[in-house]
Amino acid sequence: MTSRLPSWVDPRTAYVHVPFCGHHCGYCDFAVTAGNDHLIELYLDALAMELATLGEPRPVESLFIGGGTPTYLSADALRRLLTTIREWLPIVPGSAAEFSIESTPDSLDAEKIAVMAEFSVNRLSIGVQSFHTHVLQSLERQHSVERIARAVEIVRPQIPALSFDLIFGAPGQTVPEWEADLHTALAFAPDHLSTYGLTYEKGTPLWKQRERGQVREVGEDLELQMYQAAIANLRGAGFEHYEVSNFAKPGQRCRHNERYWANDAYYGFGVGAARYVGGSRDLNIRDTKMYIRKVLAGESPTFQTETLNDRERAFETLAIQLRRIQGIVREDFQSRTGYDIDTLIGEPLTHFANEGLLELTATDIRLTPRGTYVADGIITALMKSA
């Protein structure tokens, strides 16, 4: 058997983007299209053509279909999508193989779940966001609280691993309500939980509402209390806090995301998708109609390509890996980048260690609990040293 190149050069994982949604939520800044269901079949045509540019099937160890809402597709369209993906991105058999799909409670039914099980999808991520109606309304989510339980009920018998996405810091949300969301989520016994602080992305409807004074942010102190509550409650329930925003039962970490947080190479297909192959990072256009037109015309949908030099790639690896609770393993960092991390950025690291925000040992570098609360600020400051 031919040996493979290292995982930061030769992709072991792939992402496929499906942009369709029943509604474009006000806070969402992803490449999403709503009200254009007539484009679905054409999009699947284009996606198949983009995947065919691989030239031959490329086996992967993990596969993630995100969106948008991939499960917004009909059962027949979903089957077509999964058939195409299986042709070009077959998953290597084995206990470590992971096949994830994102969903919403209102987009799931028994027929779609059966299709996913047929194609060996073994991990489903449900965008629950909250179990409080007024929070769901403030986020413009379309599902009801009651629909969440019905979705879990049909998923459980056929999909082995279940993950919930939750949002804290929504307009009008209180700390007790957030803690109640955590307790309710735990009652469903998910294998994985992602907890995201709400961000007001520029240009989104929610950002515009804030600019007009129609909604107010909860404030940094309350948001910090909510984040601390997530850590305390989920760790107390036996979950590992393995990345700034992610928690998993032992053995249930998202393998796809772990590849990303290691700064490994990955394939990416579909509108708005990114890929990182052979040291080159490419980004597809975000407009669904234009993506379809370009691909079906035999043109590349890529609008941006960047090849980092060795030093830039080292700093990028530092920034991404530092979000992991395990942090940066010195030996691994040097083998990946060719740089000794202390030689590269020793003084800034020491500064943050003296501030109690980083822990430096002979083997690794990681955020302290207090550093986790301000991870983005630390990473931004370190990147300025590049």
C-alpha positions in Angstrom: 0.0 0.0 0.0 1.3 3.4 -1.0 2.0 5.6 2.1 0.0 8.8 2.3 1.4 12.3 2.8 0.9 14.0 6.2 -2.7 15.0 7.1 -1.9 18.7 6.8 -1.1 18.1 3.1 -3.3 15.2 2.0 -6.9 15.6 3.0 -8.6 13.0 5.2 -11.8 14.9 5.5 -14.3 16.7 3.3 -17.1 19.3 3.6 -20.0 19.6 1.2 -22.3 22.7 1.4 -26.0 22.6 0.7 -27.4 26.2 0.9 -31.1 25.6 0.9 -33.3 26.6 3.8 -36.9 27.1 4.5 -36.1 30.5 5.9 -32.9 32.7 6.2 -32.6 33.4 9.9 -31.8 37.0 10.9 -28.5 36.2 12.6 -27.1 33.9 9.9 -24.2 35.0 7.7 -23.6 31.6 6.0 -24.1 31.0 2.2 -27.8 30.3 2.4 -30.6 30.6 -0.1 -34.3 30.5 0.8 -37.4 30.7 -1.5 -35.5 29.2 -4.4 -36.5 25.5 -4.3 -36.6 25.5 -8.1 -32.8 25.6 -8.1 -32.3 22.4 -6.0 -32.0 20.0 -8.9 -29.8 22.4 -10.9 -27.6 22.8 -7.8 -27.3 19.0 -7.4 -26.2 18.9 -11.1 -23.6 21.5 -10.5 -22.4 19.9 -7.3 -21.9 16.6 -9.1 -19.9 18.4 -11.8 -17.7 20.1 -9.2 -17.1 16.8 -7.4 -16.1 15.2 -10.7 -13.2 17.6 -10.9 -11.5 15.3 -8.4 -10.9 13.0 -11.3 -11.2 9.9 -9.3 -12.8 8.9 -6.0 -10.9 10.3 -2.9 -11.5 8.2 0.2 -11.9 10.2 3.4 -12.2 9.3 7.1 -14.8 11.9 7.9 -17.4 13.8 5.9 -19.6 16.7 6.9 -22.6 18.0 5.0 -23.5 21.4 6.2 -25.5 24.4 5.1 -28.0 25.9 4.9 -30.1 23.0 5.9 -29.2 19.8 4.0 -32.2 18.0 5.4 -34.4 20.7 3.9 -34.1 18.7 0.7 -36.8 16.2 -0.1 -36.0 12.5 0.6 -35.5 11.9 -3.1 -33.2 14.9 -3.5 -31.3 13.9 -0.4 -30.8 10.4 -1.8 -29.5 11.9 -5.0 -27.1 14.1 -3.1 -25.8 11.2 -1.0 -25.4 8.9 -4.0 -23.2 11.5 -5.7 -21.1 12.1 -2.6 -20.6 8.4 -2.0 -19.3 8.1 -5.6 -16.6 10.7 -5.3 -15.9 10.8 -1.5 -16.2 7.3 -0.2 -15.7 7.0 3.5 -13.0 4.6 4.6 -14.6 1.7 6.5 -13.8 1.4 10.2 -14.9 2.4 13.7 -13.3 5.9 13.3 -15.3 6.8 10.2 -17.7 9.7 10.7 -20.4 10.9 8.4 -22.2 14.0 9.8 -25.2 16.0 8.5 -26.6 19.3 9.8 -30.3 19.6 10.2 -33.1 21.5 11.9 -36.0 20.0 14.0 -38.6 21.1 11.4 -36.7 19.6 8.4 -36.6 16.0 9.7 -39.1 13.2 9.1 -38.9 9.4 9.1 -38.4 9.1 5.4 -35.3 11.4 5.4 -33.9 9.7 8.4 -34.3 6.3 6.7 -32.4 7.7 3.6 -29.5 8.9 5.8 -29.3 5.6 7.6 -29.2 3.8 4.3 -26.1 5.8 3.3 -24.4 5.1 6.7 -24.8 8.6 8.1 -23.8 8.1 11.7 -23.9 11.6 13.2 -26.7 14.2 13.0 -26.3 17.8 14.2 -29.6 19.5 15.0 -29.8 23.3 15.2 -31.9 23.4 18.3 -30.6 26.8 19.5 -33.1 27.2 22.4 -36.0 25.6 24.2 -37.6 28.9 24.9 -40.2 30.2 22.4 -39.3 33.9 22.7 -35.6 33.1 22.1 -36.4 31.1 19.0 -38.5 34.0 17.8 -35.8 36.6 18.4 -33.5 34.4 16.3 -36.2 33.9 13.6 -36.0 30.1 14.0 -39.0 28.4 12.4 -39.4 25.3 14.5 -41.4 25.1 17.7 -40.1 23.8 21.0 -42.4 20.8 20.7 -40.9 19.9 17.3 -37.5 19.3 18.9 -38.7 16.3 20.9 -40.4 14.8 17.9 -37.2 15.1 15.8 -35.1 13.4 18.4 -37.6 10.6 18.7 -37.3 9.7 15.0 -33.6 10.2 14.9 -32.5 8.0 17.8 -33.4 4.5 16.5 -31.4 5.0 13.3 -28.6 7.5 13.7 -26.0 6.5 16.4 -24.6 10.0 17.4 -26.7 13.1 18.1 -25.4 16.6 18.5 -27.3 19.8 19.5 -26.3 23.4 18.5 -27.4 25.9 21.2 -27.0 29.7 21.1 -26.6 32.0 24.2 -26.7 35.7 24.4 -29.8 36.2 22.3 -31.8 39.4 22.7 -33.9 39.2 25.9 -32.3 35.9 27.1 -31.5 35.6 30.8 -28.9 33.5 32.6 -31.6 31.3 34.2 -33.3 30.7 30.8 -29.9 29.7 29.4 -29.3 27.3 32.2 -32.7 25.8 31.7 -31.8 25.3 28.0 -28.7 23.4 29.1 -30.7 21.2 31.5 -33.4 20.5 28.9 -30.8 19.7 26.3 -29.0 17.2 28.7 -32.4 15.5 29.3 -32.4 14.4 25.7 -29.0 12.7 26.3 -27.1 14.1 23.3 -23.6 12.8 22.6 -22.3 16.3 21.7 -23.2 19.9 22.3 -22.0 23.1 20.6 -22.7 26.3 22.5 -22.2 29.5 20.6 -22.4 33.1 21.8 -24.6 35.1 19.4 -22.6 37.3 17.1 -24.1 40.3 15.2 -22.5 39.7 11.8 -22.4 43.0 9.8 -25.1 43.2 7.1 -27.4 40.6 8.6 -31.0 41.5 9.5 -30.2 41.1 13.2 -27.2 43.4 12.9 -29.5 46.0 11.2 -32.1 45.7 14.0 -29.4 46.4 16.6 -28.2 49.4 14.6 -31.7 50.8 14.5 -32.1 50.2 18.3 -34.8 47.5 17.8 -32.8 44.9 19.7 -30.1 45.1 22.4 -27.2 42.8 23.1 -27.2 41.1 26.5 -23.9 42.7 27.4 -20.4 41.2 28.0 -20.9 40.4 31.7 -24.1 38.4 31.1 -22.7 36.6 28.1 -19.6 35.6 30.2 -21.9 34.3 32.9 -23.8 32.2 30.3 -20.5 30.8 28.9 -19.3 29.9 32.4 -22.7 28.3 33.1 -22.3 26.2 30.0 -18.8 25.0 31.0 -19.9 24.2 34.6 -23.1 22.4 33.7 -21.8 20.4 30.8 -18.6 19.3 32.6 -20.7 18.4 35.6 -22.8 16.2 33.3 -19.6 14.3 32.2 -18.9 16.2 28.9 -15.4 16.9 27.8 -14.8 20.6 27.0 -12.5 20.0 24.0 -12.8 23.2 22.0 -13.8 26.7 23.1 -17.4 26.2 22.0 -17.7 22.4 21.9 -18.4 19.7 24.4 -18.7 15.9 24.0 -19.2 12.7 25.9 -16.0 10.7 26.0 -15.3 9.2 22.6 -17.9 11.4 20.9 -15.9 14.4 19.7 -16.6 15.6 16.2 -13.8 14.1 14.2 -14.4 16.4 11.2 -14.0 19.5 13.3 -10.9 18.1 15.1 -9.2 17.8 11.7 -10.1 21.4 11.0 -8.9 22.6 14.4 -5.6 20.8 13.9 -5.3 22.9 10.6 -5.3 19.7 8.6 -6.0 19.7 4.9 -9.6 19.2 3.8 -11.7 19.1 0.6 -14.6 21.5 0.2 -17.4 21.6 -2.4 -20.5 23.7 -3.0 -21.4 27.3 -2.9 -19.4 29.3 -0.3 -17.3 26.2 0.5 -13.6 26.4 1.4 -10.9 23.9 0.7 -7.3 23.5 1.9 -5.3 21.1 -0.2 -1.6 20.9 -0.8 -0.9 24.2 1.1 -3.4 26.1 -1.1 -6.6 27.6 0.4 -9.5 28.1 -2.1 -12.9 29.7 -1.5 -16.0 29.3 -3.7 -18.4 32.1 -4.6 -21.2 32.6 -2.2 -24.0 33.3 -4.7 -26.0 30.1 -5.4 -27.3 31.2 -8.8 -23.8 32.3 -9.9 -22.3 29.1 -8.6 -24.8 27.0 -10.7 -24.2 29.1 -13.8 -20.4 28.9 -13.6 -20.1 25.2 -12.8 -22.6 24.1 -15.5 -20.7 26.3 -18.0 -17.5 24.4 -17.2 -16.0 27.2 -15.2 -14.4 27.1 -11.8 -16.6 28.4 -8.9 -13.5 29.5 -7.0 -13.1 33.2 -6.6 -10.2 33.4 -4.2 -7.0 31.3 -3.9 -4.3 31.8 -1.3 -1.0 29.9 -0.8 0.5 30.8 2.5 4.3 30.9 3.0 5.8 28.7 5.8 5.7 31.4 8.4 2.1 32.5 7.6 1.0 28.8 7.8 2.8 28.4 11.1 0.9 31.4 12.6 -2.4 30.2 11.1 -1.8 26.8 12.7 -1.1 28.5 16.1 -4.3 30.5 15.9 -6.5 27.5 15.0 -5.0 25.0 17.4 -5.1 27.3 20.3 -8.9 27.1 20.3 -8.6 23.5 21.4 -8.7 22.9 25.1 -5.6 20.6 24.7 -3.9 23.5 23.0 -0.8 23.3 20.9 1.5 20.2 21.2 5.0 21.6 20.7 6.4 18.5 19.0 3.5 18.3 16.6 3.6 22.0 15.9 7.2 21.8 14.9 6.7 18.7 12.7 3.8 20.4 10.9 5.3 23.8 10.4 9.1 23.4 10.7 9.1 26.1 13.4 10.0 25.9 17.1 7.1 27.8 18.6 9.2 29.6 21.2 11.6 30.9 18.5 8.6 31.9 16.4 6.6 33.8 19.1 8.1 33.2 22.5 7.8 36.7 23.9 4.1 37.2 23.3 3.3 33.7 24.7 5.3 34.5 27.8 3.4 37.8 28.2 0.0 36.0 28.2 1.3 33.3 30.5 2.4 36.0 33.0 -1.2 37.5 32.7 -2.6 34.1 33.7 -4.2 33.5 30.3 -1.9 30.8 28.9 -0.3 27.8 30.5 3.1 26.9 29.1 4.7 23.5 29.7 7.6 21.6 28.3 5.2 19.7 26.0 2.3 22.0 25.2 0.7 25.5 25.2 -2.9 25.9 26.2 -5.5 28.5 27.3 -6.1 28.7 31.0 -9.8 28.6 32.1 -9.7 32.4 32.3 -7.9 32.6 28.9 -10.8 30.5 27.4 -13.1 33.4 28.2 -11.1 35.8 26.0 -9.7 33.3 23.5 -10.5 35.5 20.4 -8.7 38.5 21.9 -5.6 36.5 22.7 -5.5 34.9 19.3 -6.0 38.2 17.5 -3.1 39.7 19.5 -0.8 36.8 18.8 -1.6 37.0 15.1 -0.5 40.6 15.1 3.0 39.3 15.8 3.1 37.4 12.5 
